[in-house]
Amino acid sequence: MLNKIRYICQSIYVNVNRVSRKYGGNRFIILGDMILSMIRYSASPSNYYYFGFPRLDHAQRKTYVTHELSEQIQKKYNSPKYQIVFYDKMIFSHVFSEFYGRKCMSTETMTREEFMSFVNNVSKFIYKPLEGGQGKGIQVFEKIGGGGYAQIYDELKETHGIVEEWIQQHPAMHELYPDAVNIVRIQTVYAKGRCNFLGATLTIGYKNKIANASADSIFTLVDVKTGQVSTDGCDYNDNTYINHPETGVHFKGFQIPMWEEVLTMLEKAAARVPQIGYVGWDVAITEYGPVIIEGNNDGGYVGYQLAELCNGCGLKEVYQKFLS
């Protein structure tokens, strides 16, 4: 309990200062309003900051999915007994092999011969820790010559993770940003035998080989019905982008290819483990069709409601109906 109180106090302190820097205003007034929002809307301090509550009125604030509502949905639809399927990337790759679309192997069980055969037949590969998220611990390996692979094998063999073939993305997605696999995140709830789509974002790489919103990549909202980007881009550092700073591609109106195939694939995937019904799916688009990168069973709601992407209207109405 003491650690929880300490965490909340630290979060309040950090976000009061962030709000003050971004919007201005007296810190004591911000603190009071933040605490009121925690009580009235169950909004965490980071919710208050990311959703732009300082510039929203009561009617607007009521429309937002906040931390507590997301927790309620997760508790209702995600059984702790099945969380390992989504936490362990190797198990996930087996359960969802139909939608995986790439070779992979465990660093713990692979032999030197298997690893050498694998890397000699791919132009690029990626290492991911067995558990974890937000792009932490991921390494990308380009094709190398000589005996370099032997050293890489020895290093990876000491880890707990997986080695995967690099995804060759669709030309349209490659044009957005070629150095990383650009990712579509789609939030679903599987309820009463049906996959329901709550929201979608597109995460585009920037100055990094990994596209991850938590690692300073750019992301946009996507119309979940059409697969078309509906906003400009932004990041978690309060920057906004009309075009990609490096490639110049215009974000708003960009059409993600094979969107119907994406939705059809996720309808099948969501039914594979119905005991985990609240999932944020990360999807890549190849020229042969969509593939699933991973599924996140801790849900997701912040990116869809970021102040830079929304016009003072959250998604509570969409989410709330799955608690009735």
Disulfide bonds with the S-S distance in Angstrom:
none
